Amino acid sequence: MTHPARKTAQSLKGVRILSLSLNLPGPAALQRLRQMGATCLKFEPPAPSGSPTHFTGDPMSVYSAAAYEALHSGIRTSPLDLKAAPGQKTLHRTLARTDVLLTSFRPGALTKLGLSWRSLQVQHPHLSVVAIVGAPGVRADEPGHDLTYLAENDLVTGLNLPATLYADMGGALMATEAVLQAVLLQRQKGVGQYFEVALSEAAAHLALPRHWGLTLPGTQIGGGHAGYKVYPCKNGRVALAALEPHFAKSLCAVAGVSWTTPATMMVPSTHLAIAQFVATRTRLALEKLALQHDIPLHTLPK
């Protein structure tokens, strides 16, 4: 699904951001920062010899060329070998005129490159750093990916993969927030700031409704409420979200269910009646009913 582009307030105009981040969280954060008006530059590792022509040095260009293109629209990228002396010289010359450095290397790798926070504070006291890591603190050097962080927070159910990369995209939002905090504090205190953003903590934040019990099986938002479920319809599926009593009453009225109290929606017979009603209607018919009777729903193909 595509949405029309919306203008974003240029709150970061004049702020210079350098990214060394690869894959998804860092580039997704950098794209949002660019949309806020920041001047964004990204250094990428040189592509190994013999690599496909579309490989830029960022694995995302291989995973999905479309994703890579969208993430880097309007962002200047340049290959740079950080392990070589000329690359280090270019990097530090750039950092001297950079406000925020965005990284996604593990701390051990940053230390080997001479880019630990302690080292950068000495060389570039004005510079703020937002470091995206997998897990916080002492776990920051552990290997992991979106899937493992979701799994440890009980967000992987069954054997199917999650529909999207929740920890990565949640981490991108947290990294964006951290850059905004860094810029504000930088201006208040006159020195660079350091923020660590852990993808496992992004997953934990997204998992809070489950941790609180809100979405556990059988609860009102976990399938126990007949008006808050996904049902098969005649030519697809329908995601019903008639949770509040006034929506639930409207749903019951069109489905021929006798409403008494909100507890009506938790009764098995109500689930059955709504399932049978929906099963005989097409997506178009359900969408028309939703408009006529103020019922929140969205239809989907099979």
JOLIN-V764725 format. One record per backbone hydrogen bond with DSSP energy under -1.0 kcal/mol. CO is the residue of the C=O (numbers start at 1). NH is the residue of the N-H. Records with the same first field share a line. If there is no record, write none. Layout:
CO=NH + NH
This chain:
9=11
10=13
12=15
15=39
16=99 + 100
17=41
18=102
19=43
24=28
25=29
26=30
27=31
28=32
29=33
30=34
31=35
33=38
34=37
36=12
39=17
40=76
41=19
42=78
44=80
48=51
52=55
58=61
59=62 + 63
60=64
64=68
65=69
66=70
67=71
68=72
72=75
76=42
78=44
81=84
84=88
85=89
86=90
87=91
88=92
89=93
90=94
91=95
92=96
94=97
95=98
99=128
100=18
101=130
102=20
103=132
106=110
107=111
108=112
109=113
110=115
111=114
116=120
117=121
118=122
119=123
120=124
124=127
125=192
128=101
129=195
130=103
131=197
133=199
134=200
136=139
137=140
139=142
145=149
146=150
147=151
148=152
150=155
151=154
164=166
165=169
166=170
167=171
168=172
169=173
170=174
171=175
172=176
173=177
174=178
175=179
176=180
177=181
178=182
179=183
180=184
181=185
182=186
183=187
184=188
185=189
186=190
193=129
195=131
197=133
198=202
199=203
200=204
201=205
202=206
203=207
205=208
207=211
208=212
209=214
210=213
216=219
219=222 + 224
222=218
225=228
227=242
229=240
231=238
236=233
237=300
238=231
239=298
241=243
244=248
245=249
246=250
247=251
248=252
249=253
250=254
251=255
252=257
261=264
262=265
263=266
264=267
265=226
267=271
268=272
269=273
270=274
271=275
272=276
273=277
274=278
275=279
278=281
281=234
282=286
283=287
284=288
285=289
286=290
287=291
288=292
289=293
290=295
296=241
298=239
300=237
